[in-house]
Amino acid sequence: MSKWIIRHAFAFVLVRARRHPAVTTGLAWSFVLLIRMYYGGEIGLADNFDGHRLMCQLGVAPHPFPADQQLWAYVTPRYDAYTWYGESCSAGGTGQPYLSSAVVPLWIAKALTATVGNHLFGLPGALDLRVLGLVYVALAAIAIGWCAHELPGRLWIRVLIASGFGLVVADSAFAPDFISPYAAPAGIIGMLFLIPAMLRFLRIERLTWREPAAVVLIALWTIAAEAQLSTILVAVIPCLLARPAASLPRAVRRVPAAILCAGLVLFAVGYQQMQSRWLYEDSLYNSVFGEVLGHSHNVAGDLRSLHLAPGLATSAGSDIVARNSAAVGTNAALYPDFLAHASYSDELGFYAAHPWRLLGVADRGLDGVSAARPDYLGNYPAAAGHPAYAQECRVCVVEAAFTLAEPLRWFVFPALWLGALVAGLVLAIRGRARPAGRSAGGVLAAVAAATIAQFWFVMLTEGDNDLAKNMVFTDLGTCLLGPLLIAALVGLDLSTETVESPELALPLQQPEPAVAEAMR
Amino acid sequence: MKRLLAACAALLLTSGCSAAALSNVGMGIGDFTTTWTIGSCHRLDQLEETDPLYPSDTSPTVPCDTSHESETYAVVPITGRPAASTERPSPVWLEHALAGACTWSRMSAYLGARQIDALQNISILQVLPSEPEWESGVREIRCDVLIGPRNSADIASTASTLHGLLAEPSGDRFRVCRAYGQQVGCDQPHDGELINAWIKFSNAELMHDTKMQETAKIFAACRAKAVGYLGAPMSAWPDLVMSAELPDTPGDAVLKAGRCWLGDAHPGREWTGSLRTDKIRRLP
């Protein structure tokens, strides 16, 4: 009897799973991610003090931890209720807020901690990052399931490629971010959701308002996660412009897309403008004193090129709080002038005049990409009994692969990015008449372009400061290229077949009535 | 589609109605107004609230007989180059530019301490105007005395005013004593008490003087200081002896000074409370 029940239950699940492959894939990956995040003790990322600017907006403060515990050595997931007044909750105390879409999952996590967390799991705090991890796991699982729905190819191929995205997210280079007080996981989720949204937008024959709305909303979310993610516009704008509105007269077909793109650009510019002066100052300091002057053989000449006072030379290579910092050291009198005159446009002008210096910048950047994750932030709570700063390695394929690639970084990463960009464009153009080809190829090219843009954005705005952490989106984009390349090849294969409808590329989906009629 | 448009319109309308409320989105609560009253007490329970990167404090004051961490002892004007800026300058630069604006001597006077008193777990917190205050022309520094220790595990607080505290035995926790070589507050059992006197040594003295000579120099300098510290000749304490802490490394400016401690002539015997009170306190 029990065998009969098990056999029929299994058959029932199998049938349901085949009918709803996206849901099944999402559920399966939520299970995998839960195991990966929590089985054997939760993992996460320690707070390097950057967490405050985001967490304080939730009305919480970190639970005290032993004074002799080394800084940043352990994950501290518990936060207690606390009332912050005025600028004590702001980006670096500058009187300006730190705005990020990451606050939304945090609000959800706070509500869940107060209910499910307190009563079901016995979590005592006002907000527990372990609950935030559940929120991000759910979001990641939905994105992976949606990918399985939108990718080209047969069912098993779609599930396989979507699982590739799942593996990337589950990797130790990215998964610990889900239990952290940073904005990065919101960006990771945004990038993940952009893939199915763009696949659908580029694939579907008759666009409704939903497809562009989905792409735009996800793009807004992602841009608003972290300032450096404005680079996803490099991926999104060409995609939006690639699909003219067929129902409009030929002359104005691209106008709606152009308006959406203009709106996105305005939003990104506005978001950059709203960044706190302190964050801008810190980044500018790092890019000038850390990157340009810190790796210079002619500091005096470089200062002249940057139109800065020669007296600042002694601060070359420093960070803003160092003893020889221009802000606090003997050069402090010159610092207001530095802030008044230094700018990113001058820095770009410097690199335009000294293009060979970009080779060094690229080398340090590629080194940062190879590092895959910051080694100065612990991954375990102190109670787990691991040594200080212990790095978890439940799924550390990315770190291992990137470490192996490090000696060949000048070949591996540029070849991957440029290869994916060219391959994506070629596949999209070759298969432009067919939805599966153009969508997968287009998204591959778009993600490759955004990854390259992200790499240079980080290097030119932050320099070599905290690269292993700042390169998280470059690393993520790089990893997503693998499954996307397979998807593009599958799309090309499908686009060479004689297909009448894009729905034929999705064998388990119920065709539209009109399509079903045509098929008959 | 219509429903989406309606929802957008509703959102815009709502946000328009509450634009003022949205102006402080992502920030702490309150009206960003600093309390500039001398003698006011402040609750600053988190490390960020006293981090120089977060230079303002607009939290409401609390009664000084309730738990608090800082107390305002002076308000001084911001002058010179920092004051000229129309927007509040970089917090890192301001910290450097305004260093020393709130003086230790004024704080000591507020606490009821004298220059000769060695203090621990007491520091100066310079509170600056909030950004809106700065833009409206406020150029003042609130000088707070901040008590410690402050670390990730423990934020020390007090439920009584700090004004004149060092003149009372209840201020002994802020005086520097030692027990078995470890620094403790004088409210703890201890076998030595520090006098705030730094006897400086030149590099030449450190290179050539013997330890005996260094000790003799410290004793010579400390004898008068000890009388000033105790408020009476040392002969009033038959069991009290002076010990010298010799200077350490020649390269370090702080360690190039010697210090003197008062201790019991009987090794291992401890006492609690400071010797530095209005009345002569006997050793046990």
Boltz contact constraints between the chains, C-beta under 6 A:
constraints:
  - contact:
      token1: [A, 52]
      token2: [B, 48]
      max_distance: 6.0
  - contact:
      token1: [A, 57]
      token2: [B, 26]
      max_distance: 6.0
  - contact:
      token1: [A, 61]
      token2: [B, 46]
      max_distance: 6.0
  - contact:
      token1: [A, 64]
      token2: [B, 153]
      max_distance: 6.0
  - contact:
      token1: [A, 65]
      token2: [B, 152]
      max_distance: 6.0
  - contact:
      token1: [A, 66]
      token2: [B, 153]
      max_distance: 6.0
  - contact:
      token1: [A, 67]
      token2: [B, 151]
      max_distance: 6.0
  - contact:
      token1: [A, 67]
      token2: [B, 152]
      max_distance: 6.0
  - contact:
      token1: [A, 67]
      token2: [B, 153]
      max_distance: 6.0
  - contact:
      token1: [A, 84]
      token2: [B, 28]
      max_distance: 6.0
  - contact:
      token1: [A, 85]
      token2: [B, 28]
      max_distance: 6.0
  - contact:
      token1: [A, 85]
      token2: [B, 29]
      max_distance: 6.0
  - contact:
      token1: [A, 85]
      token2: [B, 30]
      max_distance: 6.0
  - contact:
      token1: [A, 85]
      token2: [B, 58]
      max_distance: 6.0
  - contact:
      token1: [A, 85]
      token2: [B, 59]
      max_distance: 6.0
  - contact:
      token1: [A, 86]
      token2: [B, 28]
      max_distance: 6.0
  - contact:
      token1: [A, 86]
      token2: [B, 30]
      max_distance: 6.0
  - contact:
      token1: [A, 86]
      token2: [B, 32]
      max_distance: 6.0
  - contact:
      token1: [A, 86]
      token2: [B, 58]
      max_distance: 6.0
  - contact:
      token1: [A, 86]
      token2: [B, 130]
      max_distance: 6.0
  - contact:
      token1: [A, 87]
      token2: [B, 56]
      max_distance: 6.0
  - contact:
      token1: [A, 87]
      token2: [B, 130]
      max_distance: 6.0
  - contact:
      token1: [A, 88]
      token2: [B, 28]
      max_distance: 6.0
  - contact:
      token1: [A, 88]
      token2: [B, 48]
      max_distance: 6.0
  - contact:
      token1: [A, 88]
      token2: [B, 49]
      max_distance: 6.0
  - contact:
      token1: [A, 88]
      token2: [B, 54]
      max_distance: 6.0
  - contact:
      token1: [A, 89]
      token2: [B, 27]
      max_distance: 6.0
  - contact:
      token1: [A, 89]
      token2: [B, 28]
      max_distance: 6.0
  - contact:
      token1: [A, 90]
      token2: [B, 27]
      max_distance: 6.0
  - contact:
      token1: [A, 92]
      token2: [B, 53]
      max_distance: 6.0
  - contact:
      token1: [A, 93]
      token2: [B, 53]
      max_distance: 6.0
  - contact:
      token1: [A, 93]
      token2: [B, 54]
      max_distance: 6.0
  - contact:
      token1: [A, 93]
      token2: [B, 55]
      max_distance: 6.0
  - contact:
      token1: [A, 93]
      token2: [B, 91]
      max_distance: 6.0
  - contact:
      token1: [A, 95]
      token2: [B, 131]
      max_distance: 6.0
  - contact:
      token1: [A, 97]
      token2: [B, 26]
      max_distance: 6.0
  - contact:
      token1: [A, 97]
      token2: [B, 27]
      max_distance: 6.0
  - contact:
      token1: [A, 99]
      token2: [B, 26]
      max_distance: 6.0
  - contact:
      token1: [A, 281]
      token2: [B, 90]
      max_distance: 6.0
  - contact:
      token1: [A, 320]
      token2: [B, 92]
      max_distance: 6.0
  - contact:
      token1: [A, 327]
      token2: [B, 92]
      max_distance: 6.0
  - contact:
      token1: [A, 327]
      token2: [B, 93]
      max_distance: 6.0
  - contact:
      token1: [A, 328]
      token2: [B, 96]
      max_distance: 6.0
  - contact:
      token1: [A, 332]
      token2: [B, 96]
      max_distance: 6.0
  - contact:
      token1: [A, 335]
      token2: [B, 93]
      max_distance: 6.0
